[in-house]
Amino acid sequence: MQPSDWEVRAVEELGLVQAGRQRSPDFVDGSLRPYLRVANVFDGRIDTSDVNKMRFTDKEFERYQLKSGDILLNEGQSFELVGRPALYEGEPRECCFQNTLIRFRPSSRVDPSFALKLFQQCLYDGTFQSIAKKTTSIAHLGVSRFASLRLLWPPLDEQKRISRTLDVWNESIRCTEALFGNRQAQLKALLAIVLHLPPAIPGLKSEADNGGYPASVQPGIPNLPRAPEGWRRITLGEHLTEVRRPASLRADDEYRLVTVKRSRGGVELRETLTGREIKTPSQFYVRTGDFLISKRQIVHGACGIVPAELDGAVVSNEYAVLNSDGQIDLRFLRYLSESRYFQQTCFHSSIGVHVEKMIFKTERWLKWPFNIPPLPVQQRIVEVLDTARREVELIAAQIERLKQEKAALMADLLTGKRRVKLNAEAVSTP
């Protein structure tokens, strides 16, 4: 039931709703000023790393200048992200906004931070999608549709209490995400130390920093350092072999098809199909512990170990299935795939005119030299890295739990199902 002191009001009744200025080569008067566009406005944050400029006359600047407390929403976006909002807090200074964005300037009856959270909830629960008009490739929120959208508004003092409560959760999530980032960096550093090789993805800012390739691709010339003491320099082909276990498909039997995610994201179930539904008749069984490489995606780091739950699944001949003679622990090979050198050898073992059409040649790759430690050392390295990776995964799970709990609380607070008392004791905090 709606709280008696809450009101249902159109957005335009509680603030000024306005579209930004259109870009045009005809605008030649005025001074160059920074402006924000869709590419700058994310969920709850404004990215100022790439801010464009265009000319605004003094009169236009007065109309389109942003003020601290303004909320910007994506007017045109994908259907899932249309209406994505962020709060402008004064940076960049003396900034305007483009017509790909809608501005909501709260009245004195609205707390800006609360309005941001209310609009975020509209994004999450599908309210914005329900009023958007979808074209072939983009959805439009619509200035008039957004302005007339009727939402539930609590009194100003309760708006502030709700916002402060949710800010506590946001800060907890932010701190946990910072911890997650630190642990990821530590894991990457640990990988470099124990493998004696730099990591695969060095934190590129743009494709221009990577020869025009996405960060998941490592096109550089492979440079293998001297083998550490006690390690051997060998070709992987000395201990790895490609195996094939042909599957004779039966029309009515069901088969699990697997895929390998980019950037060493793991081997996962793609779909389950009957034999007659599988378009590529040449399929091969995979077994627990196989090292699986996607021949079309390995330049992006698509490789991994088949988990026990996917034992007996099938793949097409566009995957290389590798086994070891016992001298290379395939779990160690999985961690070795995190190195830049590994990724570079995969790139240079692939052929094709475009990065998205390159095909991996297993026989070429197996001829590249690698520095490999004795098997007991491999196993010890795996233990150390597994422990570090589990810590990262636990923090990731903690972040997900916090987000789920916050989402449930947010939905209750913004609909009045739960109320925040003056002493904020009515709701729990993380």
Secondary structure, DSSP 4 states (H G I P E B T S, - for coil): ---TT-EEEEGGGSEEEEE-BPP-TT--SSEEEEEE-GGGEETTEE--SS-EEEEE-HHHHHHH---TT-EEEESEE-TTTTT-EEE--S-STT-EEBTTEEEEEE-TTS-HHHHHHHHHHHHHTTHHHHH-EE-SS-EE--HHHHHT-EEEE--HHHHHHHHHHHHHHHHHHHHHHHHHHHHHHHHHHHHHHHHTS-BS----SSGGGGTTS-TT---SPP-PPPPPTT-EEEEGGGTEEE---EE---TTSEEEEEEE-TTT--EEEEEEEEGGG-S---EEE--TT-EEEETTTGGGT-EEEPPGGGTT-EEETTEEEEEE-SSS-HHHHHHHTTBHHHHHHHHHTEE-SSGGG-EE-HHHHTTSEEEE--HHHHHHHHHHHHHHHHHHHHHHHHHHHHHHHHHHHHHHHHHTSS---TTS-SS---
